[in-house]
Structure formats: structure tokens, C-alpha cells
């Protein structure tokens, strides 16, 4: 079953690429000249990834404990140095560095963070930042209403006047979070994180000061808290943090899957149910804003092949993606089927791990469930995301890296293939088709694997809370 599902996942990826290659047969398509080469590249990469992984029976790699700090240092260094050069008045040199790293420099430093802080400042003086032509922002705010609650933090910390300090602080904290993930990973997983620290998606996240970085912090902090202080109070704190993130952007509510271990903890269902009611209630109360947020994703199709991830732009590159009689997007159905197949593959691998009792994977599964869920909620369900969404998949690396060191060829194959696809998605920003398919495949696999491990019946000793 494992190899059958692996073959199905590979075949569905190939079909998606063939649909893009077929644009060459459409004489009316002005985009075929660009899409065909990217599809050929994607096909070559997937053949190489699955082919090489299938030929490896065993893979042992151990690195020094200090390697994790190297990952964090590389992340901070490559994010901070170009920014410092720009800040000290050398825009030409900084531009060369950003171009070499394939990072599109924003109009201003910490562009995304600046937008958030300006929205908070405008709201603080009574402006409706979600209204058209509100007189304070050039465009309506695209974040959830919960973001504006930061205006009530004392001393005006979250104000545009502090954008540079907050931006640099985000670089430091994000790099520490990446170093922590490296410490939880093994061998090849740490190499993948090092490579990703040099990748444009991760550096773009830091350069723009995008609040998506905070979602990674929350996942890391959640595991640290419940592992260090295993009590219902700790889980309640984590539930509140996830709920707050959801009030900012909605799709972070998918991180609630991280709370699934509560099902095996006495009275844990109370915390889980409370979180679910609070999340559903917020979406219902802000339904208009929620629909606007979802609709903005579906409009992102003609954005070229740069710093873009998503189901919508991938389907837009396909030839004849609609069923002629029903008006249904066949391309969307194809990508959804791919995600389901990859998820099923992850579930089957997870069953094998659980049955053989190959160690405890609770905390790494929590990270993977959170990272894969928010990635797929944005890129697959929402349909569009900028390249920095790939950073969410880095939360899956600790769990995926354990597969490479398990006994069994199917585990090694799956681990190497998925880690490589995470690396591809974390580096490639010039090929929407390749990066999106790699990310959706790895994300869906990690989601299936982590959910199975979190839902598998526990030993009573593991379900206790101090």
C-alpha cells in the first residue's frame, strides 16, 4: 500500500505538469513560452527526487550539537547584513545582495510589518481601516480585526514609530526559533533547515517582518510550554495563543490541530471544546471580513512566476482546466486529489510507526500538524500565498527527519523524498509550479503522518497531566 500510494502521488504530480506542458499546443496562449520550461524543470526535479529516494536503502548522518546554532547564525546573518548595508546608506550594494539571494526588496524596510503598524495607528485614532478610501491607508487593511487589539498594549509598543526595532527583534526571534527546530531534528533534517535559512522564502519572511513568523514562534512556544509544564493550564495558554493568531489572519485557526493530544488527557476535551467554540464564534461574528479575506486569495492568478505559491496560480497555468459540462475546475480537482493521496500516504506510514512503537513522536507531530495545516489552509484551501508561506513547512522537518533513521525502506524513501521537497519549496521562488506542487505534496504527507500519530491510542502513562 505504501509504494502504491507513493506511485499515485508521483503520477498525479506528473499529470499536473503535463497539463501545463499542454499549453504549448494552444496557439492562442501567450504564456506557453514561459510555462512550458518551468513544467519541464518541475518534471525533471520530481523524477530526480523520487528516483534518488527510491534507490537509497539506508541513510545515516549525524552532526555536532553546535550545528543548530550555525543554522540560527546563518539565518540571522543573511537577513541582517543586507538590511544593515541598506540602513547605512548603501542601497546599490544592498540591492545586489538582495538580487543574489532572489529576495524582492520592499518599497520600505519591513514592508509588511509597517503596513500592520500603520493600520494599528490609524485604528487608534478612530479610523475604520477596513473601509475603502478611509483617508489613513491607501488600501483597506487585509488582516483580521484581532490585529487591531494590539493598539491597547501599554506604551504604544506596536506603533509605526517602532517599526525598525520590532523588525530587527523579529529577525532575532525567528532565527532562534529556527535554531530550536534544528535541535529537534536529526541529520538530514538539520541540513534541510540550514539550506532553508539561505532560501529566499525564509529570508523574505524576515526582510518584510511579516507576522506569519509569529505563527512559527507560537508553534515552538506551544511545544516548549506543554513539554515543560504538562498541565491543563499550560494547554489553555496554548489554546488562547492559537485563537489570538486566528483573529489576525483566520487560517491560523488550522493550528488548532496542535491541540489534539488533549483528547488523551483527562478533562482535556474541555479546553479543546472551549477553543473550538471561541474560534467558530469569532469567524461567525466577523463573517464579512472572513469572506473578504478568502476572496482576495482567489483573485491572485496573474502574478508571474516569482515568489508565488498556491493552487490557484498552478491551475491558471494549465490548459483546458474546466470540465465542459459542469463548469468545475478540473485543475482544482486534480490538485485536491494529489493532496488527498499524499495525506493517505502519510497516514499509512504513520500506522506503521505507531504499530511498531518506534518511539514517541507527540511533540514533533504537534509541530508538523501545526505547520502543515496552516500551509495547506493558505496555499491549498485559500489558494494563494507568497513564498514565505513555505516557512511553515519547516515545522514539519523534526518529524520527517526521524523517518530517515527508521528501519524499513519505505520509511527512508518517504523521509528523504519529503524532506527534499520541503527543501525545494524553501529555495525555489522562480517556478510557481515546482514550488507549489512540492509544498502541497510534502505538507499533505506531513499532515496525514502527524494526525495519525496524534490520534493513535496512547499508553495510559502518556495521557496523564501533572
Residue, then its C-alpha position, 0 to 999 in steps of 0.5 A: x500500500x505504501x509504494x502504491x500510494x507513493x506511485x499515485x502521488x508521483x503520477x498525479x504530480x506528473x499529470x499536473x505538469x503535463x497539463x501545463x506542458x499542454x499549453x504549448x499546443x494552444x496557439x492562442x496562449x501567450x504564456x506557453x513560452x514561459x510555462x512550458x520550461x518551468x513544467x519541464x524543470x518541475x518534471x525533471x526535479x520530481x523524477x530526480x527526487x523520487x528516483x534518488x529516494x527510491x534507490x537509497x536503502x539506508x541513510x545515516x548522518x549525524x552532526x555536532x550539537x553546535x550545528x543548530x546554532x550555525x543554522x540560527x547564525x546563518x539565518x540571522x546573518x543573511x537577513x541582517x547584513x543586507x538590511x544593515x548595508x541598506x540602513x547605512x546608506x548603501x542601497x546599490x550594494x544592498x540591492x545586489x545582495x538582495x538580487x543574489x539571494x532572489x529576495x524582492x526588496x520592499x518599497x520600505x524596510x519591513x514592508x509588511x510589518x509597517x503596513x500592520x503598524x500603520x493600520x494599528x495607528x490609524x485604528x487608534x485614532x478612530x479610523x475604520x481601516x477596513x473601509x475603502x478610501x478611509x483617508x489613513x491607508x491607501x488600501x483597506x487593511x487585509x488582516x483580521x480585526x484581532x490585529x487591531x487589539x494590539x493598539x491597547x498594549x501599554x506604551x504604544x509598543x506596536x506603533x509605526x514609530x517602532x517599526x525598525x526595532x520590532x523588525x530587527x527583534x523579529x529577525x532575532x526571534x525567528x532565527x532562534x526559533x529556527x535554531x530550536x527546530x534544528x535541535x529537534x531534528x536529526x541529520x538530514x533534517x538539520x541540513x534541510x533547515x540550514x539550506x532553508x535559512x539561505x532560501x529566499x522564502x525564509x529570508x523574505x519572511x524576515x526582510x518584510x517582518x511579516x507576522x506569519x513568523x509569529x505563527x512559527x514562534x507560537x508553534x515552538x512556544x506551544x511545544x516548549x510550554x506543554x513539554x515543560x509544564x504538562x498541565x491543563x493550564x499550560x494547554x489553555x495558554x496554548x489554546x488562547x495563543x492559537x485563537x489570538x493568531x486566528x483573529x489576525x489572519x483566520x487560517x491560523x485557526x488550522x493550528x488548532x490541530x496542535x491541540x489534539x493530544x488533549x483528547x488523551x488527557x483527562x478533562x482535556x476535551x474541555x479546553x479543546x471544546x472551549x477553543x473550538x467554540x471561541x474560534x467558530x464564534x469569532x469567524x461567525x461574528x466577523x463573517x464579512x471580513x472572513x469572506x473578504x479575506x478568502x476572496x482576495x486569495x482567489x483573485x491572485x492568478x496573474x502574478x508571474x512566476x516569482x515568489x508565488x505559491x498556491x493552487x490557484x496560480x498552478x491551475x491558471x497555468x494549465x490548459x483546458x482546466x474546466x470540465x465542459x459540462x459542469x463548469x468545475x475546475x478540473x485543475x482544482x480537482x486534480x490538485x485536491x486529489x494529489x493532496x488527498x493521496x499524499x495525506x493517505x500516504x502519510x497516514x499509512x506510514x504513520x500506522x506503521x510507526x505507531x504499530x511498531x512503537x518506534x518511539x514517541x513522536x507527540x511533540x514533533x507531530x504537534x509541530x508538523x500538524x501545526x505547520x502543515x495545516x496552516x500551509x495547506x489552509x493558505x496555499x491549498x484551501x485559500x489558494x494563494x500565498x507568497x513564498x514565505x508561506x513555505x516557512x511553515x513547512x519547516x515545522x514539519x522537518x523534526x518529524x520527517x527527519x526521524x523517518x530517515x533513521x527508521x528501519x524499513x525502506x519505505x520509511x527512508x524513501x518517504x523521509x528523504x523524498x519529503x524532506x527534499x521537497x520541503x527543501x525545494x519549496x524553501x529555495x525555489x521562488x522562480x517556478x510557481x509550479x515546482x514550488x507549489x506542487x512540492x509544498x502541497x505534496x510534502x505538507x499533505x504527507x506531513x499532515x496525514x503522518x502527524x494526525x495519525x500519530x496524534x490520534x493513535x491510542x496512547x499508553x495510559x502513562x502518556x495521557x496523564x497531566x501533572 
